[in-house]
């Protein structure tokens, strides 16, 4: 029944959602995995790792993952209920067993892909997944959040149930074995134009890009010049395009590595939804207008910074992830550049204020990423990633604490450089103190709990810090 | 279709698929096809491979529908986590298209071998590490309830660090080769796409709708 149904669809060349069903199930299992691979465009985000954004969505994602798994486990029961409720089709016990077997196989398949058995809660699963991005810039590494996929997966699940309900040849269920299940997971590698926007959004890590653009915008607004809306929009669009390009190239480079990490295994190139040629073409189509916009629409300095950042992220950070732990510092730099770009877009020059903003983002990257990577050591090791948390754990903790404390100093520098008023170091003191405290706890305890606390704190710490900066911005007219 | 004198090998064209993937509307007219190729061979049939060699992907009995002119991608392999592809070969496959397809096939096999080996080695060495540590502490593999005893994160960190350092050179070579292959394949894809466009322009100069 199922097989014939799918074959019919296959023969008509309907690749779409029917063939995507197994993948959707996979995605459900990955909700708590915001993406280990923080290959995001660090350059664009001033050191903000996607992780921060991922953390927020990751928490929801963790719940969704858990829900997803429960749904999968409950599916056989639901089917039994459906069949019992007066369905005309002839259902045999064999068919039900097969359906149960299918669901269990799917679950097992998801688990099999994890080398290390993960008995921990889904929340910790989320943390591991999110920390895959070694980059300190969480914002840079926008993992394709599985959260938006949830409605799709639940809808698909319901669709699947409906299909099972209405299939006429129930008796053939018994003949459908593992082979059929495997066959159904094969998909035609044909680009579906309807899905292209979604695919490109995932390819460009659109959420991470959004965070990168927001840090650049913060840099623009904090600059001591009159606000120019046109310039602001050009800077945002240009930065966004550059970020999309960098993220796409990053995914293009990392296909086999992404395949082996739970968070990133559903990326478009990994799943064959888009060809490498198209991914590179898309990256070029984003990079060229993006840099052109920044260079000619704003000023050459911003254009140069954007180009340099794309280069730094794709050609330095990405390969370095498997060469040396220094990749973390490069990644922090990638994250620090976008707010600097925002500032230079507004003022046209690289002032001390720009460097201060970059410095804040740069410092923030370390507690964020180091805490995140602490729980992903196994996957990093297996994937061949050179991360501090794996090879130099003591340094990892030390560096995280060091840069937490550096945030105090940078907050005090802000009024000295006339970026903000003296209110800023005062009102930011509590949150800087809190993250430093968590950094200290992480340094001392070095366990899953302390690392997770530090990571989650970093997620709200940076946006709040930037917001406080904006509210305490020193008026450029002469100060109030 | 899969059974043949040489076993599981079947020819498939990548270029048609690549072009159709890129354009979406290209390749609407499916040239007569010769069949599909498994990107990997059955265990035991490859030169030097032992029967049941898990570094070769499981030979899937999946057969793409006759009408399909595109490649087909399957679920992730159990050992390598990589998704196998069945390549499509049209009858009029050009030399360039054939070169691209062979390169992609060979790269897939190479990748499959590397990652299956990597993941299995990691698992095996991890188990050995856990056993040796537990033995050193005088503990058995399972506790009173029968559950497997696991080491904590700090203890495992020693293993992860050691594994990474031990295999550093191997990882470097893989990275370098992967980048080369990836670039070459993409370059070939570009050439093939241009070749197809050129053919279409050459044969149908006036009919722009076919582009």
HADDOCK unambig.tbl for C-alpha pairs under 7 A between the chains (distance, minus, plus):
assign (segid A and resid 11 and name CA) (segid B and resid 65 and name CA) 6.33 0.50 0.50
assign (segid A and resid 11 and name CA) (segid B and resid 67 and name CA) 6.97 0.50 0.50
assign (segid A and resid 113 and name CA) (segid B and resid 78 and name CA) 6.88 0.50 0.50
assign (segid A and resid 113 and name CA) (segid B and resid 81 and name CA) 6.55 0.50 0.50
assign (segid A and resid 115 and name CA) (segid B and resid 123 and name CA) 6.53 0.50 0.50
assign (segid A and resid 183 and name CA) (segid B and resid 62 and name CA) 5.20 0.50 0.50
assign (segid A and resid 185 and name CA) (segid B and resid 74 and name CA) 5.93 0.50 0.50
assign (segid A and resid 185 and name CA) (segid B and resid 75 and name CA) 5.66 0.50 0.50
assign (segid A and resid 186 and name CA) (segid B and resid 72 and name CA) 6.31 0.50 0.50
assign (segid A and resid 186 and name CA) (segid B and resid 73 and name CA) 5.43 0.50 0.50
assign (segid A and resid 186 and name CA) (segid B and resid 74 and name CA) 4.11 0.50 0.50
assign (segid A and resid 186 and name CA) (segid B and resid 75 and name CA) 6.32 0.50 0.50
assign (segid A and resid 187 and name CA) (segid B and resid 72 and name CA) 5.37 0.50 0.50
assign (segid A and resid 187 and name CA) (segid B and resid 73 and name CA) 5.27 0.50 0.50
assign (segid A and resid 187 and name CA) (segid B and resid 74 and name CA) 6.26 0.50 0.50
assign (segid A and resid 188 and name CA) (segid B and resid 70 and name CA) 6.34 0.50 0.50
assign (segid A and resid 188 and name CA) (segid B and resid 71 and name CA) 6.02 0.50 0.50
assign (segid A and resid 188 and name CA) (segid B and resid 72 and name CA) 4.36 0.50 0.50
assign (segid A and resid 188 and name CA) (segid B and resid 73 and name CA) 6.33 0.50 0.50
assign (segid A and resid 189 and name CA) (segid B and resid 21 and name CA) 6.91 0.50 0.50
assign (segid A and resid 189 and name CA) (segid B and resid 70 and name CA) 6.00 0.50 0.50
assign (segid A and resid 189 and name CA) (segid B and resid 71 and name CA) 5.27 0.50 0.50
assign (segid A and resid 189 and name CA) (segid B and resid 72 and name CA) 5.25 0.50 0.50
assign (segid A and resid 189 and name CA) (segid B and resid 73 and name CA) 6.35 0.50 0.50
assign (segid A and resid 190 and name CA) (segid B and resid 20 and name CA) 6.74 0.50 0.50
assign (segid A and resid 190 and name CA) (segid B and resid 21 and name CA) 5.08 0.50 0.50
assign (segid A and resid 190 and name CA) (segid B and resid 70 and name CA) 6.38 0.50 0.50
assign (segid A and resid 191 and name CA) (segid B and resid 21 and name CA) 4.74 0.50 0.50
assign (segid A and resid 191 and name CA) (segid B and resid 24 and name CA) 5.57 0.50 0.50
assign (segid A and resid 192 and name CA) (segid B and resid 24 and name CA) 6.93 0.50 0.50
assign (segid A and resid 193 and name CA) (segid B and resid 24 and name CA) 6.68 0.50 0.50
assign (segid A and resid 256 and name CA) (segid B and resid 82 and name CA) 6.86 0.50 0.50
assign (segid A and resid 259 and name CA) (segid B and resid 81 and name CA) 5.93 0.50 0.50
assign (segid A and resid 259 and name CA) (segid B and resid 82 and name CA) 5.91 0.50 0.50
assign (segid A and resid 260 and name CA) (segid B and resid 81 and name CA) 5.64 0.50 0.50
assign (segid A and resid 272 and name CA) (segid B and resid 73 and name CA) 6.70 0.50 0.50
assign (segid A and resid 274 and name CA) (segid B and resid 21 and name CA) 6.96 0.50 0.50
assign (segid A and resid 275 and name CA) (segid B and resid 18 and name CA) 6.95 0.50 0.50
assign (segid A and resid 275 and name CA) (segid B and resid 21 and name CA) 6.67 0.50 0.50
assign (segid A and resid 275 and name CA) (segid B and resid 22 and name CA) 6.92 0.50 0.50
assign (segid A and resid 276 and name CA) (segid B and resid 186 and name CA) 6.19 0.50 0.50
assign (segid A and resid 277 and name CA) (segid B and resid 186 and name CA) 5.43 0.50 0.50
assign (segid A and resid 277 and name CA) (segid B and resid 189 and name CA) 6.33 0.50 0.50
assign (segid A and resid 277 and name CA) (segid B and resid 190 and name CA) 6.55 0.50 0.50
assign (segid A and resid 278 and name CA) (segid B and resid 22 and name CA) 5.82 0.50 0.50
assign (segid A and resid 377 and name CA) (segid B and resid 160 and name CA) 6.87 0.50 0.50
assign (segid A and resid 378 and name CA) (segid B and resid 160 and name CA) 6.14 0.50 0.50
assign (segid A and resid 381 and name CA) (segid B and resid 160 and name CA) 5.34 0.50 0.50
assign (segid A and resid 381 and name CA) (segid B and resid 163 and name CA) 6.73 0.50 0.50
assign (segid A and resid 381 and name CA) (segid B and resid 164 and name CA) 5.41 0.50 0.50
assign (segid A and resid 382 and name CA) (segid B and resid 119 and name CA) 6.90 0.50 0.50
assign (segid A and resid 382 and name CA) (segid B and resid 122 and name CA) 6.43 0.50 0.50
assign (segid A and resid 384 and name CA) (segid B and resid 164 and name CA) 6.13 0.50 0.50
assign (segid A and resid 384 and name CA) (segid B and resid 171 and name CA) 6.14 0.50 0.50
assign (segid A and resid 390 and name CA) (segid B and resid 157 and name CA) 6.55 0.50 0.50
assign (segid A and resid 390 and name CA) (segid B and resid 160 and name CA) 6.32 0.50 0.50
assign (segid A and resid 390 and name CA) (segid B and resid 161 and name CA) 5.30 0.50 0.50
assign (segid A and resid 391 and name CA) (segid B and resid 161 and name CA) 4.96 0.50 0.50
